[in-house]
Amino acid sequence: MTSDPRSHLPEDFLTLDGQKRFLDAFLPVRNQVIRDFYRDGGSGHDASRSPGRKWRAALRLLGTRGDETVPELYRLYYNRLFSAIWLALNWGPYTPEIRAVADPLLRIHLSQVNSVDTCWKPAVESAPADGLLVEVGTGLSDGWARIALLMPQVRIVSITIERDQAEIGRRIAGELGLADRVRFRVGDIFSPGTTRDLAGRADAVTAMGVIPHFPPPRKAEGLRAMGAMLKPGAPLLLFDAYRTRSFSRFMDRALISSLSWYPARADFRKALDEAGLSPVRFDIHQAETCLQFADDTRSTDVLREEFGPFIAWLFPRIVSGFMRGLLKPQESVYVSAVRD
Ligand SMILES: C[S@@+](CC[C@H](N)C(=O)[O-])C[C@H]1O[C@@H](n2cnc3c(N)ncnc32)[C@H](O)[C@@H]1O
């Protein structure tokens, strides 16, 4: 086993063809696992058998109030509904090359895989080939799966606050033959017990789209908890967003209803600083590079089959409007930071 930094980059990394190859291998497995998981009753909340839940899922994005916690939000609504129209639970900037792809669904998926590649780039370039990478925010499994397939010796711990995501991840890892190198952990990053045994052990820690769920007064605390897992000099890699101007009143409501708080740029910087993290890379993507996401969000056969024609028609329209309202006052950033 070698501990040397990687001398060359994987062939499929950051290339459109390589990203397509990943989607060809990963998506059928991921989609089948999610379908089977919910068909078997999943965590006991089978949205397809509960008409009330289907509606609530769509309507939550219109800003209706709910009293769920973050894990309940994902369990009841996002895992399944969003997987039918998106690959991940996040958006990614579009490159000119991705924009030129004809199929809108493939464009969305490519923008997200490219986003994973871009966010994890310092780890892929510099972590030891057999190093330990920690992902905070398992989501719908695209992040850890992409990196585990690119780096055939690396070990990954993927942490999520939502238990179904971990179980779905475990099943996907089994199907892809990655179960010996990827472990899943259910826990809240704010609970010290979630990460105590990982303190100072990670060659990189990554979180994509996670910080918005940290309540505003706790952003720095969450960042510090992530940073504490790093080996000295190892990077914390973030893909996230801050707002450049105020949201509309409707969007404010919709964001609170989805338990998301986007900080202003200065507050984002301040939270990094308070967490004792120094940015070494802060790549900004203007809203325009992400906005195509809203246009590409559309119905799929999976959505129609599982939720019926009306939800399949309505839900992508609501999501698309939501994404437009979300992205216009925002910039997305890739941040690589090290502990002071
Ligand atoms: C918007 S999703 C992003 C998922 C994935 N990283 C992606 O890019 O698609 C947010 C993720 O953060 C996780 N999360 C939110 N708050 C958390 C917390 N306090 N502790 C651990 N995980 C948390 C959720 O379980 C979910 O997996």
PDBQT file of the ligand as one rigid body, heavy atoms in Angstrom, charges set to zero:
ROOT
HETATM    1  C1  LIG A 401     -29.016  19.230   0.162  1.00  0.00    +0.000 C 
HETATM    2  S1  LIG A 401     -28.474  17.648   0.720  1.00  0.00    +0.000 S 
HETATM    3  C2  LIG A 401     -26.960  17.516  -0.200  1.00  0.00    +0.000 C 
HETATM    4  C3  LIG A 401     -26.606  16.082  -0.440  1.00  0.00    +0.000 C 
HETATM    5  C4  LIG A 401     -25.378  15.814  -1.315  1.00  0.00    +0.000 C 
HETATM    6  N1  LIG A 401     -24.169  16.263  -0.652  1.00  0.00    +0.000 N 
HETATM    7  C5  LIG A 401     -25.531  16.475  -2.664  1.00  0.00    +0.000 C 
HETATM    8  O1  LIG A 401     -24.720  17.346  -2.990  1.00  0.00    +0.000 OA
HETATM    9  O2  LIG A 401     -26.447  16.141  -3.414  1.00  0.00    +0.000 OA
HETATM   10  C6  LIG A 401     -27.916  17.953   2.391  1.00  0.00    +0.000 C 
HETATM   11  C7  LIG A 401     -27.290  16.754   3.100  1.00  0.00    +0.000 C 
HETATM   12  O3  LIG A 401     -26.779  17.188   4.358  1.00  0.00    +0.000 OA
HETATM   13  C8  LIG A 401     -27.142  16.273   5.374  1.00  0.00    +0.000 C 
HETATM   14  N2  LIG A 401     -27.212  17.042   6.643  1.00  0.00    +0.000 N 
HETATM   15  C9  LIG A 401     -27.924  18.159   6.883  1.00  0.00    +0.000 A 
HETATM   16  N3  LIG A 401     -27.743  18.567   8.155  1.00  0.00    +0.000 NA
HETATM   17  C10 LIG A 401     -26.873  17.692   8.721  1.00  0.00    +0.000 A 
HETATM   18  C11 LIG A 401     -26.294  17.569  10.018  1.00  0.00    +0.000 A 
HETATM   19  N4  LIG A 401     -26.568  18.442  10.995  1.00  0.00    +0.000 N 
HETATM   20  N5  LIG A 401     -25.458  16.532  10.258  1.00  0.00    +0.000 NA
HETATM   21  C12 LIG A 401     -25.167  15.617   9.271  1.00  0.00    +0.000 A 
HETATM   22  N6  LIG A 401     -25.675  15.699   8.020  1.00  0.00    +0.000 NA
HETATM   23  C13 LIG A 401     -26.530  16.712   7.750  1.00  0.00    +0.000 A 
HETATM   24  C14 LIG A 401     -28.480  15.704   4.908  1.00  0.00    +0.000 C 
HETATM   25  O4  LIG A 401     -28.730  14.464   5.509  1.00  0.00    +0.000 OA
HETATM   26  C15 LIG A 401     -28.230  15.604   3.402  1.00  0.00    +0.000 C 
HETATM   27  O5  LIG A 401     -27.577  14.397   3.101  1.00  0.00    +0.000 OA
ENDROOT
TORSDOF 0
